[in-house]
Amino acid sequence: MEQPTPVSDTERTWAAVAHLAPLVGYFVLVGQILLPLAIFLWGPKTPFVQDHAKEALNGQISYTLYGLALFLLAITVVGVFIAVPLGLALVAVALWNMIQGALAAGRGEVYRYVLILRLVP
């Protein structure tokens, strides 16, 4: 059985940054998508970093689409009562996935976000 290639500290750091960078990106319009995209396109080209950056990118695209859908729901009178709790749940799931992804990257493990669309193959 083939042993997995050990992951360097630099790779683990880049992978963790790919998960946590969207926290900074939320203060810039679509920055939450642009930062993981930048790491995916111009960061280290190792399979470990690319896999984590792609997963973070898919997660942020999905959360942005879900947020837009909730916003459209919230502009209806009845939808506000549904959209607010779902929006809070979305924030909790997004934070949970980003933190768990960064922790897994720090351990040198692969992490898959839950409840996301895998749009970037």
ZIZI-V256834 format. One record per backbone hydrogen bond with DSSP energy under -0.5 kcal/mol. NH is the residue of the N-H (numbers start at 1). CO is the residue of the C=O. E is the energy in kcal/mol with one decimal. If there is no record, write none. Layout:
nh=NH co=CO e=E
nh=NH co=CO e=E
This chain:
nh=12 co=8 e=-2.2
nh=13 co=9 e=-2.3
nh=14 co=10 e=-2.5
nh=15 co=11 e=-2.4
nh=16 co=12 e=-2.3
nh=17 co=13 e=-2.5
nh=18 co=14 e=-1.9
nh=19 co=15 e=-1.1
nh=20 co=16 e=-2.0
nh=21 co=17 e=-2.9
nh=23 co=20 e=-1.6
nh=24 co=20 e=-0.5
nh=24 co=21 e=-1.2
nh=25 co=21 e=-2.0
nh=26 co=22 e=-1.5
nh=27 co=24 e=-1.7
nh=28 co=25 e=-1.8
nh=31 co=25 e=-0.8
nh=31 co=28 e=-2.5
nh=32 co=25 e=-0.7
nh=33 co=30 e=-1.2
nh=34 co=30 e=-2.0
nh=35 co=31 e=-2.2
nh=37 co=33 e=-1.8
nh=38 co=34 e=-2.5
nh=39 co=35 e=-2.0
nh=40 co=36 e=-2.5
nh=41 co=37 e=-2.7
nh=42 co=38 e=-3.1
nh=43 co=39 e=-1.6
nh=50 co=46 e=-2.6
nh=51 co=47 e=-2.3
nh=52 co=48 e=-1.9
nh=53 co=49 e=-2.8
nh=54 co=50 e=-2.4
nh=55 co=51 e=-2.1
nh=56 co=52 e=-2.5
nh=57 co=53 e=-2.4
nh=58 co=54 e=-2.7
nh=59 co=55 e=-2.2
nh=60 co=56 e=-2.5
nh=61 co=57 e=-2.5
nh=62 co=58 e=-2.3
nh=63 co=59 e=-2.8
nh=64 co=60 e=-2.1
nh=65 co=61 e=-2.3
nh=66 co=62 e=-2.8
nh=67 co=63 e=-2.4
nh=68 co=64 e=-2.3
nh=69 co=65 e=-2.2
nh=70 co=66 e=-2.3
nh=71 co=67 e=-2.3
nh=72 co=68 e=-2.3
nh=73 co=69 e=-2.0
nh=74 co=70 e=-2.4
nh=75 co=71 e=-1.2
nh=76 co=73 e=-1.3
nh=80 co=76 e=-1.1
nh=80 co=77 e=-0.5
nh=81 co=78 e=-0.9
nh=82 co=78 e=-0.6
nh=82 co=79 e=-0.7
nh=83 co=79 e=-3.7
nh=84 co=80 e=-2.0
nh=86 co=82 e=-1.8
nh=87 co=83 e=-2.8
nh=88 co=84 e=-2.2
nh=89 co=85 e=-2.2
nh=90 co=86 e=-2.3
nh=91 co=87 e=-2.2
nh=92 co=88 e=-2.1
nh=93 co=89 e=-2.6
nh=94 co=90 e=-2.6
nh=95 co=91 e=-2.5
nh=96 co=92 e=-2.4
nh=97 co=93 e=-2.6
nh=98 co=94 e=-2.4
nh=99 co=95 e=-2.5
nh=100 co=96 e=-2.7
nh=101 co=97 e=-2.5
nh=102 co=98 e=-2.1
nh=103 co=99 e=-2.5
nh=104 co=100 e=-2.4
nh=105 co=101 e=-2.4
nh=106 co=102 e=-2.2
nh=107 co=103 e=-1.3
nh=108 co=104 e=-0.6
nh=108 co=105 e=-1.0
nh=109 co=104 e=-3.1
nh=119 co=117 e=-1.3
nh=121 co=119 e=-0.7
